Amino acid sequence: MPSGMVLSKVLRRRCGPALSRFSSGTKRNGKPFSSAVASPASEQPSHINSLPAACRVPFGHPLPDLPTVRFSKKPPEIELYKTNVSRLDSGLTVASEPMFGEFCTIGAVIDAGSRYEAVFSKGISHFLEKLAFTPSKKFRNSDEITQIMERNGAIVDCQHTKDSLIYASSCRASSAEAVLELIAESLFQPNFGEAEIATAREVVRSNVEAISMKPEPEELLNDLIHAAAYRDNTLGLPKYCQPENVDSIDKDALFSFMRTYYTPDRIVIGGVGVPHETLVNASNVLFHRATPVWASGKKIQVDKSVAQYTGGEIRIEKDLSNVGMAISPFPELGHFVIGLESCKFTDEDFVPFCVLNSVMGGGGSFSAGGPGKGMYTRLYMNVLNRYHWIYNATSVNLGYSDSGIFFVRASSHPDNLGDLVSVICSELLEMNRGLENDELERAKTQLKSSLLMNLEQRPVRFEDLTRQILGQGERKSPLEYVDAIGKVQPGDIDRVVNRLLGTKVSVVGYGTLKTLPSCDKIDRAIAKRDLSLLKSPKYYFL
């Protein structure tokens, strides 16, 4: 739309049709009218003088009678990512960061999660996520909880991961104490009545079914590659409740897990945008004013097992032709994931591995593209753009406290799975042949921007703050990571690639797998850097 038409529309909304007529270029006294220059009052038509005062203010001047705008402090006056950490006598750790605005994100992060379920029914963490913020000793029903949230402008959420449970809320900073009480009740005084557990069972069952019915089951594939890589322990334990365990998990099992892992030394109370003193005082009061309802009973020994990457294979034969049915049928896909061991997040190679992941990138074949989408990454340029039959190709690097995994998730029609394996393995081996300087710099820039832009969101910064302190005892500033990313050189990438390709392969196949090569064949091809050990795909040289 021409700029004159845009301006005309704005003026019509602000001052009515009379003034907008002049902004579109109508001549006055034989000369073009310019809205940027105010005419003397004597020359203005009478209908202009009859307009409200706000409509007669020149565009270069502020409108009168508006409230004074509060701006954030200038950068020299504040310290970016200033982290405050206190360790209370009870063993709780409290961490906070200032952030401008009227709202904050607060919560508790617990060193728990599915990796600790070795001696428990698999799926307890999944149940605890769904039972968060249900009725407790003080808040007797969901209506009371809803009223607390509405009164304080709050939203609440709970998420479980392989190695943590996160209870969090975004609310007005002035209401932080009231909302933190809601979180404390959910952790230490839950009721877990029969009705709540029955509802949670149905939600978990529905959740598991929905994940398996997705045309692109990312969550399921991510879980399966961990199971293949670490077997039936630590990081290999399933994140989501297994269907056979849904009916067996009860209140006693939940309380036993909480009694073992919901201890002060394993909890970090965090806040972004809330004063540190407020958070400390509230934590001292709210998290220790009463004995937890789950405290009585036998306490099982904490699982201190270290994750051991072993590699391996999981193949799940399943007809996916009827998944994702809609008005326009979704194409039938076969899914392939190949993983290798990377490193833990405290390793000196963690940042180079992240840069390597940024180099590989990838995504779906129907991505809309645009700045920052990684359209120049290797999996886009060399895979998705070259092979029309590949539906998805995405690289992922995940670091934990004791190990890490780098994997590529890809999908195509089941008939093309053998070709898909060859193409993806080829790209993995190509990593060992060096990088162009502009390719490396582009990946580093994209990684920096992704890091900093994500941390502009309070919930993301809250999770980064609390999980770093929980995992390594301190918060490493994002600016330190930005500096470390900038220092990554081609030699660092060569080093981590050799480290990566020297580990045993983990493979997942999901769908109709008649053309998928065996894990042993794929492992030999990667170990010997020889794709001829895989059958040459018919599309490979296109």
For each residue, the residues with C-beta under 8 A, 3 or more apart:
1: 5 6
2: 5 6
3: 6 7
4: 7 8 23 24 25
5: 1 2 8 9 24
6: 1 2 3 9 10
7: 3 4 10 11 23 24 35
8: 4 5 11 12 20 23 24
9: 5 6 12 13 20
10: 6 7 13 14
11: 7 8 14 15 19 20 23 35
12: 8 9 15 16 17 20
13: 9 10
14: 10 11 54 55
15: 11 12 18 19 20 51 52 55
16: 12 19 20 51 55
17: 12 20 21
18: 15 21 47 48 51
19: 11 15 16 22 23 48 51 55
20: 8 9 11 12 15 16 17 23 24
21: 17 18 24 26
22: 19 26 28 33 35
23: 4 7 8 11 19 20 33 35
24: 4 5 7 8 20 21
25: 4 32 33
26: 21 22 33
27: 30 31 32 33
28: 22 31 33
29:
30: 27
31: 27 28
32: 25 27
33: 22 23 25 26 27 28
34: 37
35: 7 11 22 23 59
36: 59 60
37: 34
38: 58
39: 43 44
40: 43 44
41: 44 49
42:
43: 39 40
44: 39 40 41 48 49
45: 48 49
46: 49 50
47: 18 50 51
48: 18 19 44 45 51 56
49: 41 44 45 46 56
50: 46 47
51: 15 16 18 19 47 48 55 56
52: 15 55 56
53: 56 57 64
54: 14 57 63 64
55: 14 15 16 19 51 52
56: 48 49 51 52 53
57: 53 54 61 62 63 64
58: 38 61
59: 35 36
60: 36
61: 57 58
62: 57 66
63: 54 57 66
64: 53 54 57
65:
66: 62 63
67:
68:
69:
70:
71:
72: 78 100
73: 77 78 100
74: 77 78
75: 78 80
76:
77: 73 74
78: 72 73 74 75 82 98
79: 82
80: 75 477 479
81: 97 475 477 478 479
82: 78 79 97 98
83: 95 96 97 465 475 477
84: 95 96 97 276
85: 93 94 95 469 474 475
86: 93 94 95 276 280
87: 91 92 93 94
88: 91 92 93 94 264 280 283 284
89:
90: 264 284 287 288
91: 87 88 263 264 265
92: 87 88 264 267 268 269 283 287
93: 85 86 87 88 267 268 269 469 470
94: 85 86 87 88 268 269 270 276 279 280 283
95: 83 84 85 86 268 269 270 271 465 466 469 475
96: 83 84 270 271 272 274 275 276 279 465
97: 81 82 83 84 271 272 273 461 465
98: 78 82 273 275
99: 104 272 273 458 461
100: 72 73 273
101: 104 173 273 458
102: 172 173 174
103: 153 170 171 172 173 273 458
104: 99 101 170 171 172 173 176 271 272 273 274 458
105: 168 169 170 271 272 273 458 459 461 462
106: 168 169 171 176 179 180 183 269 270 271 272 274 279 462
107: 166 167 168 169 183 269 270 271 462 466
108: 166 167 168 183 184 187 267 268 269 270
109: 164 165 166 167 267 268 270 463 466 467 470
110: 164 165 166 167 187 261 262 266 267
111: 163 164 261 266 267 470
112: 116 125 160 163 164 165 257 261 262 266
113: 116 125 160 161 162 163 164 165
114: 117 122 125 126 160 161 162 237 238 239
115: 162 163 234 235 237 303 307
116: 112 113 120 257 260 261 302 303
117: 114 120 121 122 123 124 125 237 257
118: 233 234 237 303 305
119: 300 303
120: 116 117 124 253 256 257 300
121: 117 124 245 248 249 253
122: 114 117 237 238 241 242 245
123: 117 126 127 204 238 240 241 242 245 246 249
124: 117 120 121 127 128 241 249 253 254 257
125: 112 113 114 117 128 129 160 165 239 257
126: 114 123 129 130 160 204 207 239 240 241
127: 123 124 130 131 197 200 204 241 249 254
128: 124 125 131 132 158 160 165 254 257 258
129: 125 126 132 158 159 160 165
130: 126 127 200 203 204 207
131: 127 128 134 190 192 196 197 200 254
132: 128 129 156 157 158 167 186
133: 145 156 158 167 182 186
134: 131 142 145 186 190 191 192 196
135: 139 140 141 142 144 145 190 191 193 196
136: 139 140 185 186 189 190 191
137: 185 189 191 290 293
138: 181 185 189
139: 135 136 144 145 148 182 185
140: 135 136 144
141: 135 144 145
142: 134 135 145 146
143: 146 147
144: 135 139 140 141 147 148
145: 133 134 135 139 141 142 148 149 182
146: 142 143 149 150
147: 143 144 150 151
148: 139 144 145 151 152 154 178 179 182
149: 145 146 152 154 155 156 171 179 182
150: 146 147 153 154
151: 147 148 175 178
152: 148 149 171 172 175 178 179
153: 103 150 171 172 175
154: 148 149 150 169 170 171 172 175 179 182
155: 149 169 170 171
156: 132 133 149 167 168 169 179 182 183
157: 132 166 167 168 169
158: 128 129 132 133 165 166 167 168 186
159: 129 165 166 168
160: 112 113 114 125 126 128 129 164 165 166 239
161: 113 114 164 165 166 239
162: 113 114 115 226 235 237 239 400
163: 111 112 113 115 235 400 401 471
164: 109 110 111 112 113 160 161 467 470
165: 109 110 112 113 125 128 129 158 159 160 161
166: 107 108 109 110 157 158 159 160 161 463 466
167: 107 108 109 110 132 133 156 157 158 183 186 187
168: 105 106 107 108 156 157 158 159 183 459 462 463
169: 105 106 107 154 155 156 157 179 180 182 183
170: 103 104 105 154 155 458 459
171: 103 104 106 149 152 153 154 155 175 176 179
172: 102 103 104 152 153 154 175 176
173: 101 102 103 104 176 273 274 275
174: 102
175: 151 152 153 154 171 172 178 179
176: 104 106 171 172 173 179 180 271 274 278 279 282
177: 180 181 278 282 286
178: 148 151 152 175 181 182
179: 106 148 149 152 154 156 169 171 175 176 182 183
180: 106 169 176 177 183 184 269 279 282 283 286
181: 138 177 178 184 185 282 286
182: 133 139 145 148 149 154 156 169 178 179 185 186
183: 106 107 108 156 167 168 169 179 180 186 187
184: 108 180 181 187 188 189 286 287
185: 136 137 138 139 181 182 188 189 190
186: 132 133 134 136 158 167 182 183 189 190
187: 108 110 167 183 184 190 262 267 287 292
188: 184 185 262 287 290 292 293 294
189: 136 137 138 184 185 186 290 292 293
190: 131 134 135 136 185 186 187 293 294
191: 134 135 136 137 196 293
192: 131 134 196 197 251 254 255
193: 135 196 197
194: 197 198
195: 198 199
196: 131 134 135 191 192 193 199 200
197: 127 131 192 193 194 200 201 250 251 254
198: 194 195 201 202
199: 195 196 202 203
200: 127 130 131 196 197 203 204
201: 197 198 204 205 246 247 249
202: 198 199 205 206
203: 130 199 200 206 207
204: 123 126 127 130 200 201 207 208 241 246
205: 201 202 208 209 243 246
206: 202 203 209 210
207: 126 130 203 204 210 211 240
208: 204 205 211 212 240 241 242 243 246
209: 205 206 212 213
210: 206 207 213 214
211: 207 208 214 217 219 220 240
212: 208 209 217 220
213: 209 210 323 324
214: 210 211 217 218 219 220 323 324
215: 320 323 324 330 333
216: 333 364 392 411
217: 211 212 214 220 221 335 510
218: 214 221 222 409
219: 211 214 222 223 239 240
220: 211 212 214 217 223 224 240 510
221: 217 218 224 225 335 337 409 508 510
222: 218 219 225 226 396 409
223: 219 220 226 227 238 239 240
224: 220 221 227 228 314 316 337 508 510
225: 221 222 228 229 337 339 405 407 409 506 508
226: 162 222 223 229 230 235 236 239 405
227: 223 224 230 231 232 236 237 238 314
228: 224 225 231 236 311 312 313 314 339 506 507 508
229: 225 226 235 236 309 310 311 312 339 341 405 506
230: 226 227 233 234 235 236 307 308 309 310 403
231: 227 228 236 310 312
232: 227 236 237
233: 118 230 236 237 305 307 308
234: 115 118 230 237 305 306 307 308 402
235: 115 162 163 226 229 230 307 400 403 405
236: 226 227 228 229 230 231 232 233
237: 114 115 117 118 122 162 227 232 233 234
238: 114 122 123 223 227 241 242
239: 114 125 126 160 161 162 219 223 226
240: 123 126 207 208 211 219 220 223
241: 122 123 124 126 127 204 208 238 245 246 249
242: 122 123 208 238 245 246
243: 205 208 246
244: 248
245: 121 122 123 241 242 248 249
246: 123 201 204 205 208 241 242 243 249
247: 201
248: 121 244 245 253
249: 121 123 124 127 201 241 245 246 253 254
250: 197 253 254
251: 192 197 254 255
252: 255 256 297
253: 120 121 124 248 249 250 256 257
254: 124 127 128 131 192 197 249 250 251 257 258 294
255: 192 251 252 258 259 293 294 297
256: 120 252 253 259 260 294 297 298 300
257: 112 116 117 120 124 125 128 253 254 260 261
258: 128 254 255 261 262 292 294
259: 255 256 262 292 294 295 297 299 300
260: 116 256 257 263 299 300 301 302
261: 110 111 112 116 257 258 266 302
262: 110 112 187 188 258 259 266 267 292 294
263: 91 260 266 267
264: 88 90 91 92 267 287
265: 91
266: 110 111 112 261 262 263 470
267: 92 93 108 109 110 111 187 262 263 264 287
268: 92 93 94 95 108 109 466 469 470
269: 92 93 94 95 106 107 108 180 279 283 287
270: 94 95 96 106 107 108 109 462 465 466 469
271: 95 96 97 104 105 106 107 176 274 276 279 462
272: 96 97 99 104 105 106 458 461 462 465
273: 97 98 99 100 101 103 104 105 173 458
274: 96 104 106 173 176 271 278 279
275: 96 98 173 278 279
276: 84 86 94 96 271 279 280
277: 280 281
278: 176 177 274 275 281 282
279: 94 96 106 176 180 269 271 274 275 276 282 283
280: 86 88 94 276 277 283 284
281: 277 278 284 285
282: 176 177 180 181 278 279 285 286
283: 88 92 94 180 269 279 280 286 287
284: 88 90 280 281 287 288
285: 281 282 288 289
286: 177 180 181 184 282 283 289
287: 90 92 184 187 188 264 267 269 283 284
288: 90 284 285
289: 285 286
290: 137 188 189
291: 295
292: 187 188 189 258 259 262 295
293: 137 188 189 190 191 255
294: 188 190 254 255 256 258 259 262 297
295: 259 291 292
296:
297: 252 255 256 259 294
298: 256
299: 259 260
300: 119 120 256 259 260
301: 260
302: 116 260 261
303: 115 116 118 119
304:
305: 118 233 234
306: 234 402 403
307: 115 230 233 234 235 400 402 403
308: 230 233 234 403
309: 229 230 341 403 405 503 504
310: 229 230 231 504
311: 228 229 341 503 504 505 506 523
312: 228 229 231 506 507 519
313: 228 506 507 508 509 518 519
314: 224 227 228 507 508 509
315: 508 509 510 513 516
316: 224 508 509 510 511
317: 511 512 513
318: 510 511 512
319: 322 512
320: 215 323 332 333 334 510 511 512
321: 332
322: 319 325
323: 213 214 215 320 330 332
324: 213 214 215 329 330
325: 322 329 330
326: 329 330
327:
328:
329: 324 325 326
330: 215 323 324 325 326
331: 391 413
332: 320 321 323 413 414 511 512
333: 215 216 320 391 411 412 413 414 511
334: 320 411 412 413 414 416 417 420 509 510 511 512 513 515 516
335: 217 221 409 410 411 508 509 510 511
336: 409 410 411 412 417 420 421 424 507 508 509 516
337: 221 224 225 407 408 409 410 506 507 508
338: 407 408 421 424 425 428 505 506 507 522
339: 225 228 229 405 406 407 408 505 506 507 508
340: 405 406 407 428 500 501 503 504 505 506 526
341: 229 309 311 403 404 405 406 500 503 504
342: 349 353 397 398 399 404 405 406 496 500
343: 347 349 350 353 399 403 404 496 499
344: 347 350 399 400 401 402 403 404
345: 350 399 400 401 404 471 472
346: 350 401 471 472
347: 343 344 350 399 404
348:
349: 342 343 352 353 492 495 496 499
350: 343 344 345 346 347 353 354 399 404
351: 354 355 481 484 485 488
352: 349 355 356 488 492 493 495 496
353: 342 343 349 350 356 357 397 399 404 406 496 500
354: 350 351 357 358 397 447 485
355: 351 352 358 359 440 443 444 447 485 488 492 493
356: 352 353 359 360 397 406 431 493 496 497 500
357: 353 354 360 361 395 396 397 406
358: 354 355 361 374 377 443 444 446 447 450
359: 355 356 377 378 431 435 439 440 443 493
360: 356 357 377 378 379 395 408 427 431
361: 357 358 374 377 378 379 380 394 395 443
362: 374 377 378 379 380 383 384 392 393 394 395 408
363: 367 373 374 379 380 384 392 393 394
364: 216 367 384 391 392 394
365: 384 388 390 391 392
366:
367: 363 364 373 375
368: 373
369: 373 375
370: 373
371:
372: 446 449 450
373: 363 367 368 369 370
374: 358 361 362 363 377 380 446
375: 367 369 380 381
376: 380 381 439 442
377: 358 359 360 361 362 374 380 381 443
378: 359 360 361 362 381 382 383 427 430
379: 360 361 362 363 382 383 384 393 394 395 408 427
380: 361 362 363 374 375 376 377 383 384 385
381: 375 376 377 378 385 386
382: 378 379 385 386 427 430
383: 362 378 379 380 386 387 390 393 410 423 424 427
384: 362 363 364 365 379 380 387 390 393
385: 380 381 382
386: 381 382 383 542
387: 383 384 390 419 423 539 542
388: 365
389: 412 413 416 419 539
390: 365 383 384 387 393 410 411 412 416 420 423
391: 331 333 364 365 411 412 413
392: 216 362 363 364 365 409 410 411
393: 362 363 379 383 384 390 408 409 410 424
394: 361 362 363 364 379 408 409 410
395: 357 360 361 362 379 406 407 408 409
396: 222 357 406 407 408 409
397: 342 353 354 356 357 404 405 406
398: 342 404 405 406
399: 342 343 344 345 347 350 353 404
400: 162 163 235 307 344 345 403 404
401: 163 344 345 346 471 472
402: 234 306 307 344
403: 230 235 306 307 308 309 341 343 344 400
404: 341 342 343 344 345 347 350 353 397 398 399 400
405: 225 226 229 235 309 339 340 341 342 397 398 506
406: 339 340 341 342 353 356 357 395 396 397 398 500
407: 225 337 338 339 340 395 396 506
408: 337 338 339 360 362 379 393 394 395 396 424 427 428
409: 218 221 222 225 335 336 337 392 393 394 395 396
410: 335 336 337 383 390 392 393 394 420 424
411: 216 333 334 335 336 390 391 392 420
412: 333 334 336 389 390 391 416 417 419 420
413: 331 332 333 334 389 391 416
414: 332 333 334 417 511 512 513 514 515
415: 515
416: 334 389 390 412 413 419 420 515 539
417: 334 336 412 414 420 421 509 511 513 515 516
418: 421 422 515 516 517 534 535 537
419: 387 389 412 416 422 423 537 538 539 540
420: 334 336 390 410 411 412 416 417 423 424
421: 336 338 417 418 424 425 516 517 522 534
422: 418 419 425 426 531 534 535 536 537 540
423: 383 387 390 419 420 426 427 537 539 540
424: 336 338 383 393 408 410 420 421 427 428
425: 338 421 422 428 429 522 525 526 531 534
426: 422 423 429 430 531 540
427: 360 378 379 382 383 408 423 424 430 431
428: 338 340 408 424 425 431 501 526
429: 425 426 432 433 501 526 529 531
430: 378 382 426 427 433
431: 356 359 360 427 428 493 497 500 501
432: 429 494 497 498 501 529
433: 429 430
434: 490 494
435: 359 439 440 490 493
436: 439 440
437: 440 441 490
438: 441 442
439: 359 376 435 436 442 443
440: 355 359 435 436 437 443 444 488 490 493
441: 437 438 444 445
442: 376 438 439 445 446
443: 355 358 359 361 377 439 440 446 447
444: 355 358 440 441 447 448 485 486 488
445: 441 442 448 449
446: 358 372 374 442 443 449 450
447: 354 355 358 443 444 450 451 485
448: 444 445 451 452 482 485 486
449: 372 445 446 452 453
450: 358 372 446 447 453 454
451: 447 448 454 455 478 481 482 485
452: 448 449 455 456 478 482
453: 449 450 456
454: 450 451 457 460
455: 451 452 460 461 464 478
456: 452 453 460 461
457: 454 460 461
458: 99 101 103 104 105 170 272 273 461 462
459: 105 168 170 462 463
460: 454 455 456 457 463 464
461: 97 99 105 272 455 456 457 458 464 465
462: 105 106 107 168 270 271 272 458 459 465 466
463: 109 166 168 459 460 466 467
464: 455 460 461 467 468 478
465: 83 95 96 97 270 272 461 462 468 469 475
466: 95 107 109 166 268 270 462 463 469 470
467: 109 164 463 464 470 471
468: 464 465 471 472 474 475 476
469: 85 93 95 268 270 465 466 472 473 474 475
470: 93 109 111 164 266 268 466 467
471: 163 345 346 401 467 468
472: 345 346 401 468 469 476
473: 469
474: 85 468 469
475: 81 83 85 95 465 468 469
476: 468 472 480 481
477: 80 81 83 480 481
478: 81 451 452 455 464 481 482
479: 80 81 482 483
480: 476 477 483 484
481: 351 451 476 477 478 484 485
482: 448 451 452 478 479 485 486
483: 479 480 486 487
484: 351 480 481 487 488
485: 351 354 355 444 447 448 451 481 482 488
486: 444 448 482 483
487: 483 484
488: 351 352 355 440 444 484 485 492 493
489: 492 493
490: 434 435 437 440 493 494
491: 494 495
492: 349 352 355 488 489 495 496
493: 352 355 356 359 431 435 440 488 489 490 496 497
494: 432 434 490 491 497 498
495: 349 352 491 492 498 499
496: 342 343 349 352 353 356 492 493 499 500
497: 356 431 432 493 494 500 501
498: 432 494 495 501 502
499: 343 349 495 496 502 503
500: 340 341 342 353 356 406 431 496 497 503
501: 340 428 429 431 432 497 498 526 527 529
502: 498 499
503: 309 311 340 341 499 500
504: 309 310 311 340 341 523
505: 311 338 339 340 519 522 523 526 527
506: 225 228 229 311 312 313 337 338 339 340 405 407 519
507: 228 312 313 314 336 337 338 339 519 522
508: 221 224 225 228 313 314 315 316 335 336 337 339
509: 313 314 315 316 334 335 336 417 513 516
510: 217 220 221 224 315 316 318 320 334 335 513
511: 316 317 318 320 332 333 334 335 414 417
512: 317 318 319 320 332 334 414
513: 315 317 334 414 417 509 510 516
514: 414
515: 334 414 415 416 417 418
516: 315 334 336 417 418 421 509 513
517: 418 421 521 522 534 535
518: 313 521 522
519: 312 313 505 506 507 522 523
520: 523 524
521: 517 518 524 525 533 534
522: 338 421 425 505 507 517 518 519 525 526 534
523: 311 504 505 519 520 526 527
524: 520 521 527 528 530 533
525: 425 521 522 528 530 531 533 534
526: 340 425 428 429 501 505 522 523 529
527: 501 505 523 524
528: 524 525 533
529: 429 432 501 526
530: 524 525 533
531: 422 425 426 429 525 534 536
532: 536
533: 521 524 525 528 530
534: 418 421 422 425 517 521 522 525 531
535: 418 422 517
536: 422 531 532 540
537: 418 419 422 423 540
538: 419
539: 387 389 416 419 423 542
540: 419 422 423 426 536 537
541:
542: 386 387 539
